[in-house]
Amino acid sequence: MYLLAMRIIQDCRKRNTLKKIKDYYFHKAKSDGYVARSVYKLEEIDKKHSLLNSGDHVLDLGCSPGSWLQYTAEKVGEKGQVLGIDLQGVKLSLPKNVKVLQADIFDMKVQDLEINGSMIDVILSDMAPKTTGIRDADARRSYALNQKVLELSVSLLRSQGALLVKAFQGEPIEQLRREFSNSFAQVKLCKPKSSRSESVEIFLLGLNKK
C-alpha cells in the first residue's frame, strides 16, 4: 500500500513538472510575440550551431502556424528571403521578406521551391506525418517524409548549406542519419530543452552540404 502511494505521488510530481514546462514555454511564446512554443526549439538549435544568418534564403517546410517563420524572418533580416510551405494556411501578419504557399510538397517541383530563382542557404522542416500511436509505424512515416525533404535538398541547397528536419525516434532514424552523411560533412542529432521529455521527436541537422 505504501509503495502504491509513493508511485502515485511520484507520477503526480512528474505530471506537474511537465505541466510547468509546458506552461513556461507557452507563456514565454505569448510574451515574446510568437504564435507557438515550437519557436524555442529552432532558437536553441540556431544559437548552438549558427544555423541562420543575415541575408540567407530559407525554405521553411511545415511552417504553420508560423513561429519558425517569425523567428527566421528576424534572423535573415530585410536582405534575406523566407519561403514557407504548409498544407494548412498561416494566419499571421508577416514581413515583406516572407512568402507563404499553401501546398503539398509532394505535388511541387524543385523550381516551385526556389527563392527568386536561386539556390537556398537553409532548409527547415518541422513537418510530421499523421500519427497512429504505433511507434514503429509513425517512425517509418516520418522517415518517408524526411526522405522527400532530403531528396529536395540535393537540388535546392547551395554548397555548404544546411538542412534541419524533425524526425521520430526509432530504427529508421539511423538509416536517415546515414543518408544525411552522404550529402553533408557534419550530421548531428538535436533534442532541444523545449521539446517535451516524453516526446519521441528529435531533430536531425545536416551542416556543410558537400
C-alpha positions as CSV (number, residue, x, y, z in Angstrom):
1,M,0.0,0.0,0.0
2,Y,2.9,2.3,0.9
3,L,4.7,1.6,-2.4
4,L,1.5,2.3,-4.4
5,A,1.0,5.6,-2.6
6,M,4.6,6.6,-3.3
7,R,4.2,5.7,-7.0
8,I,1.1,7.9,-7.2
9,I,2.9,10.8,-5.6
10,Q,5.8,10.4,-8.0
11,D,3.5,10.3,-11.0
12,C,1.7,13.4,-9.8
13,R,5.0,15.2,-9.4
14,K,6.2,14.2,-12.8
15,R,2.9,15.4,-14.4
16,N,3.1,18.6,-12.6
17,T,6.7,19.2,-13.7
18,L,5.8,18.5,-17.3
19,K,2.8,20.8,-17.0
20,K,5.1,23.6,-15.6
21,I,7.5,23.2,-18.5
22,K,4.6,23.3,-21.0
23,D,3.2,26.4,-19.3
24,Y,6.5,28.1,-19.2
25,Y,7.2,27.9,-22.9
26,F,3.6,28.6,-23.8
27,H,3.5,31.8,-21.8
28,K,7.0,32.7,-22.9
29,A,6.0,32.5,-26.6
30,K,2.9,34.6,-25.9
31,S,5.0,37.2,-24.0
32,D,7.7,37.3,-26.8
33,G,5.1,37.7,-29.5
34,Y,5.5,34.2,-31.1
35,V,2.5,32.2,-32.3
36,A,3.7,28.9,-30.9
37,R,6.1,27.5,-28.3
38,S,7.9,25.5,-31.0
39,V,10.0,28.6,-31.9
40,Y,12.3,27.8,-29.0
41,K,13.3,24.5,-30.5
42,L,14.6,26.3,-33.5
43,E,16.1,29.1,-31.5
44,E,18.1,26.7,-29.4
45,I,19.5,24.8,-32.4
46,D,20.2,28.0,-34.2
47,K,22.1,29.5,-31.3
48,K,24.2,26.4,-30.8
49,H,25.1,25.8,-34.5
50,S,24.8,29.3,-36.1
51,L,22.2,28.0,-38.5
52,L,20.6,31.2,-39.7
53,N,22.4,34.3,-40.8
54,S,21.6,37.8,-42.2
55,G,20.8,37.7,-45.9
56,D,20.1,33.9,-46.0
57,H,17.5,32.4,-48.3
58,V,15.5,30.0,-46.2
59,L,12.8,27.4,-47.1
60,D,10.5,26.5,-44.2
61,L,8.5,23.3,-44.8
62,G,5.6,22.5,-42.5
63,C,5.6,26.2,-41.5
64,S,2.1,26.5,-40.0
65,P,1.2,28.1,-37.5
66,G,4.2,30.3,-38.3
67,S,6.5,30.7,-35.3
68,W,9.5,29.4,-37.2
69,L,8.7,31.9,-40.0
70,Q,8.6,34.7,-37.4
71,Y,12.0,33.8,-35.9
72,T,13.6,33.1,-39.3
73,A,12.4,36.4,-40.8
74,E,14.1,38.3,-37.9
75,K,17.3,36.4,-38.2
76,V,17.8,36.8,-42.0
77,G,16.7,40.4,-42.0
78,E,15.5,42.6,-44.8
79,K,18.2,41.3,-47.2
80,G,17.1,37.7,-46.6
81,Q,14.1,35.8,-48.0
82,V,11.9,33.2,-46.5
83,L,9.5,30.8,-48.3
84,G,7.1,28.8,-46.1
85,I,5.1,25.8,-47.3
86,D,2.3,24.0,-45.5
87,L,-0.9,22.1,-46.1
88,Q,-2.5,24.5,-43.7
89,G,-2.8,28.2,-44.0
90,V,-0.8,30.7,-41.9
91,K,-2.9,33.4,-40.3
92,L,-0.2,35.8,-39.4
93,S,0.9,39.3,-40.5
94,L,4.5,38.6,-41.7
95,P,7.3,40.8,-43.0
96,K,7.7,41.6,-46.7
97,N,10.6,39.2,-46.9
98,V,8.3,36.2,-46.2
99,K,6.2,34.4,-48.7
100,V,3.8,31.5,-47.7
101,L,2.3,28.9,-50.1
102,Q,-0.5,26.5,-49.0
103,A,0.5,23.4,-50.9
104,D,1.8,19.8,-50.6
105,I,5.5,19.4,-51.3
106,F,4.8,16.0,-52.9
107,D,2.9,17.9,-55.6
108,M,5.6,20.6,-56.2
109,K,8.6,20.7,-58.5
110,V,12.0,21.9,-57.4
111,Q,11.5,25.1,-59.4
112,D,8.4,25.9,-57.3
113,L,10.6,25.9,-54.1
114,E,13.4,28.1,-55.4
115,I,13.6,31.6,-54.0
116,N,13.9,34.3,-56.7
117,G,15.2,31.6,-59.0
118,S,18.3,31.0,-56.8
119,M,19.5,28.2,-54.6
120,I,18.8,28.1,-50.8
121,D,21.1,28.5,-47.8
122,V,19.0,26.7,-45.2
123,I,16.0,24.3,-45.4
124,L,14.0,23.8,-42.2
125,S,11.4,21.1,-41.8
126,D,9.1,20.8,-38.8
127,M,6.8,18.5,-40.8
128,A,5.4,15.4,-39.2
129,P,3.0,12.7,-40.5
130,K,-0.4,12.0,-39.0
131,T,0.4,9.7,-36.1
132,T,-1.1,6.3,-35.4
133,G,0.1,5.9,-31.9
134,I,2.2,2.9,-33.1
135,R,5.7,4.0,-32.6
136,D,7.4,1.9,-35.3
137,A,4.7,2.8,-37.9
138,D,5.0,6.5,-37.0
139,A,8.8,6.4,-37.2
140,R,8.6,4.9,-40.7
141,R,6.1,7.5,-41.9
142,S,8.4,10.3,-40.5
143,Y,11.3,8.6,-42.3
144,A,9.5,8.6,-45.7
145,L,8.6,12.3,-45.3
146,N,12.2,13.3,-44.4
147,Q,13.5,11.2,-47.4
148,K,11.5,13.5,-49.6
149,V,13.0,16.6,-47.9
150,L,16.5,15.2,-48.2
151,E,15.8,14.5,-51.9
152,L,14.7,18.1,-52.5
153,S,17.8,19.4,-50.7
154,V,20.1,17.8,-53.2
155,S,18.8,20.1,-55.9
156,L,17.8,23.1,-53.8
157,L,20.6,23.6,-51.3
158,R,23.7,25.5,-52.2
159,S,27.2,24.1,-51.4
160,Q,27.9,24.4,-47.6
161,G,24.1,24.8,-47.0
162,A,22.2,23.3,-44.0
163,L,19.2,21.1,-43.5
164,L,17.2,20.7,-40.3
165,V,14.4,18.1,-40.1
166,K,12.1,16.8,-37.4
167,A,12.1,13.1,-37.0
168,F,10.7,10.4,-34.7
169,Q,13.0,8.3,-32.7
170,G,13.1,4.7,-33.8
171,E,15.0,2.3,-36.0
172,P,14.7,4.4,-39.3
173,I,16.5,7.4,-37.7
174,E,19.8,5.6,-38.0
175,Q,19.2,4.9,-41.7
176,L,18.2,8.6,-42.2
177,R,21.4,9.7,-40.4
178,R,23.5,7.6,-42.8
179,E,21.7,9.1,-45.8
180,F,22.4,12.6,-44.4
181,S,26.1,11.7,-44.2
182,N,26.2,11.1,-47.9
183,S,25.2,14.8,-48.5
184,F,26.6,16.7,-45.5
185,A,30.0,16.9,-44.0
186,Q,28.5,17.1,-40.4
187,V,25.4,15.4,-39.1
188,K,24.0,16.0,-35.6
189,L,21.1,14.8,-33.6
190,C,19.4,17.5,-31.5
191,K,16.9,17.3,-28.7
192,P,16.1,20.9,-27.6
193,K,15.2,21.6,-24.0
194,S,11.8,23.0,-25.0
195,S,10.9,19.6,-26.6
196,R,8.9,17.7,-24.1
197,S,10.9,14.9,-22.5
198,E,8.2,12.3,-23.2
199,S,8.0,13.3,-26.9
200,V,9.6,10.9,-29.4
201,E,10.6,13.8,-31.7
202,I,14.2,14.6,-32.4
203,F,15.9,16.9,-34.9
204,L,18.4,15.8,-37.4
205,L,20.8,18.5,-38.6
206,G,23.0,18.4,-41.7
207,L,25.7,21.0,-42.0
208,N,28.0,22.0,-44.8
209,K,26.4,20.3,-47.8
210,K,29.0,18.5,-49.9
